[in-house]
Amino acid sequence: MKPPPFTHHACRSVEEAVGLLDSDADAKVISGGQSLVPMMNLRLANPSSLVDLNRIPGLNTVDAGPRGITIGATARQHDVETSAGVATAIPLIGAALGHVGHPQIRNRGTVVGSLCHADPAAELPAVFATLGGTVTAQSPAGTRTIEAADFFDSYLTTTLEANEIATAVTFTVPQPGTGWSFDEVTRRHGDFAIIGVITLVTLVAGAVTDARVTVFGGGGTPQRIAAAERLLVGTAAGDVDDDLVRSGAEAVSAALTPAGDIHGSAEYRRHVAGVLFSRGIRTSLDRAAA
Ligand SMILES: Cc1cc2nc3c(=O)[nH]c(=O)nc-3n(C[C@H](O)[C@H](O)[C@H](O)COP(=O)(O)OP(=O)(O)OC[C@H]3O[C@@H](n4cnc5c(N)ncnc54)[C@H](O)[C@@H]3O)c2cc1C
């Protein structure tokens, strides 16, 4: 199916793009087009015009610094997946990207676009919610930064204003001594998650000083599970035994109120989230101790 008619603006600057967005309430930004175009083809989106970022110079950068990895709005998922700097500083990002669709989609799709699309079963929003960081947003009024914890509002909705463009995202590099895990259940490799769990654990002198547990596919946004995180922080790594992991898994399951659908019931999602947590937390601890 082809999309309904629209006007295409091949913008040459961010200022031109935000001006166009500001002047047309029915305009939409397009970056990789891997979510927006299918939605237009299915008549789930019907923008009057597309504000195309792809010809704007300087937006396709991937900068790996010691504290953060900054990815420009038109940098492709493939560029990030194959960046040596990203792999060294935050291997979790590459691991998650390997589950995003297929190589053809990652050749075109962008990391920033995935965050702006905010599919609750998508991998990259969950990575952002786990690591923390900021989105840089520009509108005719100027530039602001939005913390990861404030970015996802609800299903397919962020806190970006209608006339704002996300020009970049910065993922915070975890502290030394941090281990991670990423796991999801899908019907086929490359599908969106039926349910997925990311864990991060930081060890200092053998004790957990920071723990992060994020579930995706279990609600309208990626969900940090504070109850499971609290169980781990302050515990010596050697004391994370089967009982504690079981309590953590129960806390994960109890925190979720997922919807059921043809891919899995709510109860199935709750149960599997607990299982993925149990596996993931051990992987994170092993990696943190290595
Ligand atoms: C067959 C198929 C399978 C897929 N499987 C997965 C999967 O398993 N996991 C997964 O996470 N994704 C999957 N995707 C989606 C893919 O990752 C998309 O690339 C991503 O969701 C959106 O990035 P994009 O650059 O293509 O954004 P676009 O499609 O261009 O835009 C998506 C939305 O974000 C807005 N937007 C984009 N960029 C900006 C910006 N800079 N500022 C403000 N708003 C912006 C657009 O207006 C639009 O509403 C799949 C896609 C396809 C076609």
The ligand as an SDF file (V2000), in Angstrom:
LIG
                    3D

 53 58  0  0  0  0  0  0  0  0999 V2000
   10.0400   -4.6650    9.4510 C   0  0  0  0  0  0  0  0  0  0  0  0
   10.4670   -3.7590   10.5840 C   0  0  0  0  0  0  0  0  0  0  0  0
   10.8810   -4.3240   11.7800 C   0  0  0  0  0  0  0  0  0  0  0  0
   11.2800   -3.5160   12.8390 C   0  0  0  0  0  0  0  0  0  0  0  0
   11.6630   -4.1050   14.0000 N   0  0  0  0  0  0  0  0  0  0  0  0
   12.0240   -3.3370   15.0400 C   0  0  0  0  0  0  0  0  0  0  0  0
   12.4230   -3.9310   16.2860 C   0  0  0  0  0  0  0  0  0  0  0  0
   12.4700   -5.1470   16.4490 O   0  0  0  0  0  0  0  0  0  0  0  0
   12.7440   -3.0950   17.3090 N   0  0  0  0  0  0  0  0  0  0  0  0
   12.7130   -1.7270   17.1730 C   0  0  0  0  0  0  0  0  0  0  0  0
   13.0060   -1.0210   18.1220 O   0  0  0  0  0  0  0  0  0  0  0  0
   12.3570   -1.1520   16.0080 N   0  0  0  0  0  0  0  0  0  0  0  0
   12.0200   -1.9130   14.9510 C   0  0  0  0  0  0  0  0  0  0  0  0
   11.6390   -1.3160   13.7800 N   0  0  0  0  0  0  0  0  0  0  0  0
   11.5830    0.1650   13.7240 C   0  0  0  0  0  0  0  0  0  0  0  0
   12.9550    0.7830   13.4090 C   0  0  0  0  0  0  0  0  0  0  0  0
   13.8570    0.5680   14.4650 O   0  0  0  0  0  0  0  0  0  0  0  0
   12.8550    2.2860   13.1730 C   0  0  0  0  0  0  0  0  0  0  0  0
   14.0440    2.6400   12.5240 O   0  0  0  0  0  0  0  0  0  0  0  0
   12.7090    3.1750   14.3880 C   0  0  0  0  0  0  0  0  0  0  0  0
   11.6040    2.7870   15.1680 O   0  0  0  0  0  0  0  0  0  0  0  0
   12.4370    4.6300   13.9990 C   0  0  0  0  0  0  0  0  0  0  0  0
   13.5840    5.2480   13.5050 O   0  0  0  0  0  0  0  0  0  0  0  0
   13.5210    6.0080   12.1280 P   0  0  0  0  0  0  0  0  0  0  0  0
   14.8020    6.7930   12.0350 O   0  0  0  0  0  0  0  0  0  0  0  0
   13.2330    5.0620   11.0460 O   0  0  0  0  0  0  0  0  0  0  0  0
   12.3200    7.0540   12.3910 O   0  0  0  0  0  0  0  0  0  0  0  0
   11.1280    7.5520   11.4550 P   0  0  0  0  0  0  0  0  0  0  0  0
   10.3500    6.3990   10.9580 O   0  0  0  0  0  0  0  0  0  0  0  0
   11.6470    8.5200   10.4520 O   0  0  0  0  0  0  0  0  0  0  0  0
   10.2690    8.3630   12.5490 O   0  0  0  0  0  0  0  0  0  0  0  0
    9.5980    7.6920   13.5780 C   0  0  0  0  0  0  0  0  0  0  0  0
    8.8280    8.7160   14.4330 C   0  0  0  0  0  0  0  0  0  0  0  0
    9.7310    9.5320   15.1730 O   0  0  0  0  0  0  0  0  0  0  0  0
    9.6150   10.9110   14.7750 C   0  0  0  0  0  0  0  0  0  0  0  0
   10.9940   11.4040   14.6570 N   0  0  0  0  0  0  0  0  0  0  0  0
   12.0050   10.7780   13.9990 C   0  0  0  0  0  0  0  0  0  0  0  0
   13.1250   11.4610   14.1580 N   0  0  0  0  0  0  0  0  0  0  0  0
   12.8200   12.5410   14.9120 C   0  0  0  0  0  0  0  0  0  0  0  0
   13.6060   13.6180   15.4290 C   0  0  0  0  0  0  0  0  0  0  0  0
   14.9070   13.7000   15.1890 N   0  0  0  0  0  0  0  0  0  0  0  0
   12.9740   14.5490   16.1700 N   0  0  0  0  0  0  0  0  0  0  0  0
   11.6400   14.4500   16.4300 C   0  0  0  0  0  0  0  0  0  0  0  0
   10.8620   13.4320   15.9870 N   0  0  0  0  0  0  0  0  0  0  0  0
   11.4590   12.5030   15.2370 C   0  0  0  0  0  0  0  0  0  0  0  0
    8.8760   10.8910   13.4410 C   0  0  0  0  0  0  0  0  0  0  0  0
    8.1440   12.0910   13.2390 O   0  0  0  0  0  0  0  0  0  0  0  0
    7.9700    9.6850   13.6120 C   0  0  0  0  0  0  0  0  0  0  0  0
    6.8400   10.0270   14.3790 O   0  0  0  0  0  0  0  0  0  0  0  0
   11.2640   -2.1010   12.6930 C   0  0  0  0  0  0  0  0  0  0  0  0
   10.8740   -1.5200   11.4760 C   0  0  0  0  0  0  0  0  0  0  0  0
   10.4710   -2.3360   10.4360 C   0  0  0  0  0  0  0  0  0  0  0  0
   10.0620   -1.6940    9.1420 C   0  0  0  0  0  0  0  0  0  0  0  0
  1  2  1  0
  2  3  1  0
  2 52  2  0
  3  4  2  0
  4  5  1  0
  4 50  1  0
  5  6  2  0
  6  7  1  0
  6 13  1  0
  7  8  2  0
  7  9  1  0
  9 10  1  0
 10 11  2  0
 10 12  1  0
 12 13  2  0
 13 14  1  0
 14 15  1  0
 14 50  1  0
 15 16  1  0
 16 17  1  0
 16 18  1  0
 18 19  1  0
 18 20  1  0
 20 21  1  0
 20 22  1  0
 22 23  1  0
 23 24  1  0
 24 25  2  0
 24 26  1  0
 24 27  1  0
 27 28  1  0
 28 29  2  0
 28 30  1  0
 28 31  1  0
 31 32  1  0
 32 33  1  0
 33 34  1  0
 33 48  1  0
 34 35  1  0
 35 36  1  0
 35 46  1  0
 36 37  1  0
 36 45  1  0
 37 38  2  0
 38 39  1  0
 39 40  1  0
 39 45  2  0
 40 41  1  0
 40 42  2  0
 42 43  1  0
 43 44  2  0
 44 45  1  0
 46 47  1  0
 46 48  1  0
 48 49  1  0
 50 51  2  0
 51 52  1  0
 52 53  1  0
M  END
$$$$
